[in-house]
Amino acid sequence: MSSVGEALIAGLKARGVDVVFGIPGVHTIELYRGLAGSGIRHVTARHEQGAAFMADGYARVSGKPGVALVITGPGVTNALTAMAQARADSIPILVISGVNRRGSLGRGLGLLHELPDQAAMVAALCPTERIDDPAEVEPALTRAFARLGSGRPGPVHLEVPTDVMPLPAPPAAPVQPELRPAPDPTRIAEAARLLAAAERPLILAGGGARHAGTALRALAERLDAPVVQTTNARGLMHGHPLNVPASPSLEATRRLIADADRILALGTELGPTDYDMYVRGGLPDLGQMIRVDLCPEQLARHPAALTLEAECGAALDALLPLLPQGKADAAARAAATRAAARAELSPAMRRQLAMLEALRDAVPGAIVVGDSTQPIYAGNLYHDHDRPGGWFNAATGYGALGFAPGAAVGAALAAPGTPVICLIGDGGLQFSPGELRTAVDERLPITFLLWNNAGFREIAEAMQEAGTEVIGCTPSPLNLEPFAAACDLPFTSVENSPEALRAALTPSSGPRLIEIRVT
């Protein structure tokens, strides 16, 4: 008979998990017993936060939940930041941890890795459950994957006491696939009626639409509607005449929204980091929108003419045959908005955008995983990426520095053979430098592209604009050439120009580090 630890791993395998990220410890040895012979690949992070960021990047690219294994206590607290980032961006990750033996919990006995109440701490962030009985392994996994696959995705946590892990577990029953409910046909018909009556329809596409690119394009063409994409939807309409890869924080995009007489909002929480980055207010009224989202709580947060609780792809597929052909004047409105939005960027941001476009042209179809750094901020305002789901970063929502190296590892494992670009600043790299070694160990085709402005320049400029003395914004950067050598990474340093970047981005099958020197 299998142990609880072995049964947990077998349960993951039965649910389609093929890779887990983690760092083994004395509190998870019994979980790791089940990995041998399971067919699940284990990727060793250098920090539990990195392991959970890897699970996040894997989930974004694969469309399946990412899984991380961590120890009790510091393993869980280290992973919490990454779990919060996943929560903010609606990314399904499962974190499985140990917890001390049942009889010790809450008693303050001073055990190794002890927390007063680990579950209560995690519960403030996401659903959590403790497996106290071997008979609960399969039910707990079933509940966890139901939460990961229904409603608004996000992190889920399971913890297993160390004295439960080695106990014998009963045989598992066959796993039943989770099926999402079909959209309500009555509400679909009403949405189609409202859209058909519109003279100037507009689509707002968020991260919830990232895996519905084909359906989105077909519906946009049928409606003849421009498509504005938030950060997590970029790449869905690359090069299309109806594409508006510009943030709703820009005035040109807001004018397009204000001019629309019907808005279809797909999988977007309408959050300030996408819709009001500069905290100026003044977003056009969206009360007449048709809103599609998996989460009923999210649908209730803003006024709307009609809400559809549904997965975006299913809703678009249901709407398409009910819609007449649009009027064929939207391409001109989209083109005018693109030109005006790009012109709105500062000269510095336009130079950074030119670097992003050089990167896109040099490595077509790459997945760009970004950290909070200047060219990422510029790209979030305006950038037409060329791969659906291939542009994501931590500079929205929760905004955790150090996200990109781990998430890039997860992305590369989710899309074998696809070039991955980790775009990070010199400050952000110092949050999680160890995950570059994981990329080396796993021989992943990741280019770590370092924007080196020798400090926290974005913050320094914000302090200057606020009339505050600049303090704490010049941490010394890593000496990158010996750092790259210590990581066994090929290293190149280039000046801050599109031509130099293109020349450096020759094809590469393994990880490497390229520095962009910013003066």
Salt bridges, closest charged atoms under 4 A:
ASP18 OD2 - LYS64 NZ 3.37
GLU30 OE2 - ARG33 NH2 2.66
ASP56 OD1 - ARG60 NE 2.45
ASP89 OD2 - ARG60 NH2 2.81
GLU129 OE2 - ARG143 NH2 2.40
GLU129 OE1 - ARG147 NH1 3.92
ASP132 OD1 - ARG130 NE 3.04
GLU136 OE1 - ARG143 NH2 2.65
GLU138 OE1 - ARG15 NH2 2.94
GLU159 OE2 - ARG130 NH1 3.46
ASP163 OD2 - ARG102 NE 3.01
GLU190 OE2 - ARG193 NH2 2.68
GLU199 OE1 - LYS327 NZ 2.11
GLU221 OE2 - HIS240 NE2 2.75
GLU251 OE2 - ARG280 NH2 3.09
ASP259 OD2 - ARG200 NE 3.49
GLU269 OE1 - ARG152 NH2 3.21
ASP276 OD1 - ARG254 NH2 3.16
ASP329 OD1 - ARG333 NH2 3.99
GLU357 OE2 - ARG342 NH1 2.66
ASP361 OD1 - ARG360 NE 3.58
ASP384 OD1 - HIS238 ND1 3.24
ASP386 OD1 - HIS385 NE2 3.71
ASP441 OD2 - ARG46 NH2 2.59
ASP441 OD1 - ARG437 NH2 3.90
GLU442 OE1 - ARG41 NH2 2.67
ASP488 OD2 - ARG437 NH1 2.88
